[in-house]
Amino acid sequence: MVIWEKGEGGTINPIFTCQPAGAQYASIGIKDCIGIVHGGQGCVMFVRLLISQHLKESFEIASSSVHEDGAVFGALDRVEQAVDVLLMRYPHVKVVPIITTCSTEVIGDDVDGVARKLNEGLLQEKYAGREVHLIPVHTPSFVGSMVSGYDVAVRDFVKHFATRGEPNGKLNLITGWANPGDIKALKHLLAEMEIEATVLFEIETFDSPLMPDGNSVSHGSTTIADLQVTANALGAIALNRYEGDQAAKYLEFARKLPSRYAVTDRRRPHTDHLRRAVADVRATPHRRRATAVGRTDLTESRA
């Protein structure tokens, strides 16, 4: 018998699930936003458990709680009830993405039509004067994965909010599915390069300390105003070809903004890749200054 010593301390098993999970992760990055997942409660509870365990933070997401009768006869009435209850319970909410699932896409629920109906009816009658944005996000689980779901949601948010105005001299940086620490690192790199950017999405608050009472709820920091001015930027850079590229391409073709795709992390070659993409979008010569992030003794020896 031969005994082999295991080379690593654990088994890496990354999550790879369905489209609604990606749309939900994108939605938590927006301030004053609570999404409604149009499907069974499991489509929310599993994803919420998954993300909250990973981030060690609590956040809010809603469900239309479709049951067997809705799967047979249609469940658009559940969407209407969910929107009404959500707006009553959370007076601060302004953005409500309606995220579809496999079951509601299969039965053909018209969430675009119910959004128009609510805009013309419930929102005018019961919530007159209140800013509310209902955004249908089509993420059937039998197509793509959480990666494409994130991509679809970012595109739909940008399409809904982007409003042409005066140029603001900023860049749109679409990070893709990133951790809060990644967003902090990227914003640090931008600051070192003296670049102003609208970051989609700012989720640094999900890296906050655990509060003593244990009931703290985290929220994203990207505002409606941030999303609106994405149409007035110098251009857009997507850091992941499959998690933000659709939004960048929409801004390129619909709003005539140049877009680039750049891979980046804390390694120097990828940081240089980001720097070149920034220079291309800004139509400026490449700077000779490089940013190295890492342990001091290593970065100084390689600089």
C-alpha positions in Angstrom: 0.0 0.0 0.0 1.2 3.5 -1.0 0.2 6.5 1.0 0.2 9.7 -1.0 0.3 13.0 0.8 -2.5 15.4 -0.2 -1.0 18.5 -1.8 -3.6 21.0 -0.8 -5.6 21.7 2.4 -9.1 21.7 0.8 -11.1 21.1 -2.2 -12.0 24.0 -4.4 -15.6 23.8 -5.6 -16.7 27.1 -7.1 -20.4 27.8 -7.4 -21.8 27.7 -10.9 -25.6 28.1 -10.9 -28.3 29.7 -13.0 -29.0 33.1 -14.6 -31.3 34.5 -11.9 -28.4 34.3 -9.4 -26.3 36.6 -11.6 -29.1 39.1 -11.9 -29.6 39.1 -8.2 -25.9 39.7 -7.5 -25.9 42.6 -9.9 -29.0 44.1 -8.3 -27.6 44.2 -4.8 -25.0 46.7 -6.1 -27.6 49.4 -6.6 -28.6 51.8 -3.9 -32.3 51.9 -3.0 -32.9 48.7 -5.0 -34.6 45.5 -4.0 -35.2 42.9 -6.7 -38.3 40.7 -7.1 -37.5 37.2 -8.3 -40.6 36.0 -10.2 -40.6 32.3 -9.5 -40.6 29.9 -6.6 -39.2 30.9 -3.2 -36.3 28.5 -3.7 -35.0 30.7 -6.5 -34.5 33.4 -3.9 -33.6 31.4 -0.8 -30.8 29.4 -2.3 -29.2 32.3 -4.0 -29.5 34.5 -0.9 -28.0 31.8 1.3 -25.2 31.3 -1.2 -24.3 35.0 -1.5 -24.8 35.9 2.2 -22.6 33.0 3.3 -19.9 34.0 0.8 -19.9 37.7 1.7 -20.8 37.2 5.4 -23.3 40.0 5.0 -27.1 40.1 4.9 -29.0 41.8 2.1 -32.6 42.1 0.9 -34.3 40.4 -2.0 -37.9 39.6 -2.6 -39.9 36.8 -4.3 -43.3 36.6 -6.0 -43.6 33.1 -4.4 -45.2 31.3 -7.4 -47.0 28.1 -6.5 -48.6 25.2 -8.4 -51.7 27.2 -9.4 -49.5 30.0 -10.8 -47.5 27.5 -12.9 -50.7 26.3 -14.5 -52.8 29.4 -14.8 -50.1 32.1 -14.9 -48.7 34.2 -12.1 -48.7 37.8 -13.1 -51.0 38.7 -10.3 -48.2 37.6 -7.9 -45.9 40.2 -9.5 -48.5 42.9 -8.9 -48.9 41.9 -5.3 -45.2 41.6 -4.8 -44.5 45.1 -6.1 -47.3 46.6 -4.0 -46.1 44.9 -0.8 -42.5 45.8 -1.5 -43.2 49.5 -2.0 -45.4 49.6 1.1 -42.9 47.9 3.4 -39.8 49.7 2.0 -40.6 53.4 1.4 -37.0 54.1 0.3 -37.0 51.7 -2.6 -36.8 53.3 -6.0 -35.4 50.5 -8.2 -37.3 47.2 -8.6 -35.9 44.7 -11.1 -38.4 41.9 -11.9 -36.1 38.9 -12.4 -37.7 36.0 -14.3 -36.9 32.3 -13.7 -37.3 29.1 -15.7 -40.8 28.4 -14.5 -42.2 31.8 -15.3 -40.5 32.0 -18.7 -41.8 28.5 -19.6 -45.4 29.5 -18.8 -45.0 32.7 -20.8 -45.7 35.4 -18.1 -45.4 38.8 -19.7 -43.4 40.7 -17.1 -42.8 43.6 -19.6 -46.6 44.0 -20.0 -47.3 43.8 -16.2 -44.5 46.5 -15.7 -46.3 48.8 -18.1 -49.6 48.0 -16.4 -48.2 48.9 -13.0 -46.6 52.0 -14.3 -49.9 53.2 -15.7 -52.1 52.0 -12.8 -50.7 51.2 -9.3 -47.8 53.6 -9.4 -50.0 56.5 -10.6 -52.8 55.8 -8.2 -51.2 54.6 -5.0 -47.6 55.9 -5.3 -48.1 59.1 -7.2 -45.1 61.4 -6.8 -42.8 58.6 -5.8 -39.8 57.7 -8.0 -40.1 54.0 -8.8 -38.4 52.1 -11.7 -39.7 48.7 -12.6 -37.1 46.9 -14.8 -38.0 43.5 -16.3 -34.9 41.3 -16.5 -35.3 38.1 -18.5 -33.1 35.3 -17.0 -34.6 31.9 -17.8 -32.6 29.2 -15.9 -32.5 26.9 -18.9 -30.3 29.4 -20.8 -26.7 30.3 -19.9 -25.6 30.5 -16.2 -25.1 33.0 -13.4 -22.4 34.6 -15.6 -24.8 35.4 -18.5 -27.5 36.4 -15.9 -25.2 39.0 -14.5 -24.4 40.3 -18.0 -28.1 40.6 -18.9 -28.9 42.4 -15.7 -26.1 45.0 -16.1 -27.2 45.6 -19.7 -30.9 46.1 -18.7 -30.0 48.5 -15.9 -27.8 50.6 -18.2 -30.4 50.6 -21.0 -33.1 51.7 -18.6 -31.2 54.5 -16.9 -28.6 55.8 -19.4 -29.7 59.4 -20.3 -27.8 61.5 -22.8 -26.5 64.8 -21.4 -23.4 66.8 -21.1 -20.1 64.9 -21.2 -18.7 64.3 -17.7 -15.2 63.3 -18.6 -15.4 60.0 -16.7 -15.0 56.4 -17.7 -17.5 53.6 -17.1 -15.8 50.7 -15.5 -18.0 47.5 -15.6 -16.3 45.1 -13.2 -18.2 41.9 -13.7 -18.9 39.5 -10.9 -16.3 40.7 -8.4 -15.8 40.6 -4.6 -15.9 43.8 -2.5 -12.2 43.7 -2.0 -11.7 43.6 -5.8 -13.7 46.7 -6.2 -11.6 48.5 -3.5 -8.4 47.4 -5.3 -9.7 48.6 -8.7 -10.7 52.0 -7.4 -7.3 52.3 -5.8 -5.7 51.6 -9.2 -7.9 54.2 -10.9 -7.0 56.7 -8.2 -3.3 56.0 -8.8 -3.8 56.6 -12.5 -5.8 59.8 -11.7 -8.8 58.4 -13.5 -12.4 59.4 -12.6 -14.8 56.5 -13.2 -18.3 55.4 -12.7 -17.9 51.9 -11.2 -20.6 49.4 -11.9 -21.2 48.2 -9.2 -19.9 49.6 -6.0 -20.3 46.9 -3.4 -17.6 47.8 -0.9 -20.2 48.0 1.9 -20.5 44.2 1.7 -17.0 44.0 3.2 -18.1 45.8 6.4 -17.4 44.4 9.9 -19.9 42.2 11.6 -22.1 44.4 13.8 -22.7 43.4 17.5 -26.4 43.1 17.1 -26.1 40.9 14.0 -28.9 42.6 12.1 -27.0 44.9 9.8 -28.2 44.8 6.2 -25.7 45.9 3.5 -26.6 47.8 0.3 -24.8 48.7 -2.8 -23.6 52.3 -3.4 -24.2 52.8 -7.1 -27.0 55.4 -7.4 -29.6 56.1 -10.0 -27.6 59.2 -10.9 -24.5 57.1 -11.5 -26.4 54.9 -13.9 -27.9 57.9 -15.7 -24.6 59.5 -16.5 -23.2 56.3 -18.0 -24.3 57.7 -21.4 -22.2 60.8 -20.9 -18.8 59.2 -20.2 -15.7 59.1 -22.4 -16.2 55.4 -22.9 -16.7 52.0 -21.2 -14.3 49.3 -20.1 -15.6 45.8 -19.3 -13.2 43.8 -17.1 -14.9 40.5 -18.0 -16.0 39.7 -21.6 -19.0 37.7 -20.3 -20.1 39.8 -17.3 -20.6 43.3 -18.6 -19.7 43.3 -22.2 -23.3 43.6 -23.4 -23.7 46.8 -21.4 -20.4 48.2 -22.9 -21.5 47.2 -26.4 -24.9 48.9 -25.8 -23.2 52.1 -24.8 -20.9 51.8 -27.8 -23.7 51.4 -30.4 -26.6 53.2 -28.9 -24.8 56.0 -27.2 -21.7 56.2 -29.5 -19.2 55.6 -26.7 -16.0 53.7 -27.4 -15.7 50.5 -25.4 -12.8 48.1 -24.6 -12.4 44.8 -22.9 -9.6 44.5 -20.4 -8.4 41.6 -18.2 -7.1 42.9 -14.8 -6.1 41.6 -11.4 -3.2 42.5 -9.1 -0.6 41.1 -11.4 1.5 43.7 -13.2 0.8 42.4 -16.8 -3.0 42.6 -16.3 -2.7 46.0 -14.6 -0.8 47.2 -17.7 -3.6 45.8 -19.8 -6.1 47.9 -17.9 -3.8 51.0 -18.3 -3.7 50.5 -22.1 -7.4 50.1 -22.3 -7.9 53.3 -20.4 -5.5 55.1 -22.7 -7.3 53.8 -25.7 -10.7 54.9 -24.6 -9.4 58.3 -23.5 -7.4 58.6 -26.8 -4.3 59.6 -24.9 -0.7 58.3 -25.2 0.2 55.5 -22.9 1.9 56.8 -19.8 5.2 55.2 -18.8 4.2 55.0 -15.2 3.2 51.5 -14.0 1.4 50.5 -10.9 2.6 47.4 -9.1 0.5 46.0 -6.2 1.8 43.4 -3.9 4.3 42.7 -1.1 6.9 45.4 -0.9 10.0 43.2 -1.2 8.6 41.5 -4.3 7.2 44.5 -6.1 10.4 46.6 -5.6 12.6 43.8 -6.9 10.5 43.5 -10.1 9.9 47.2 -10.7 
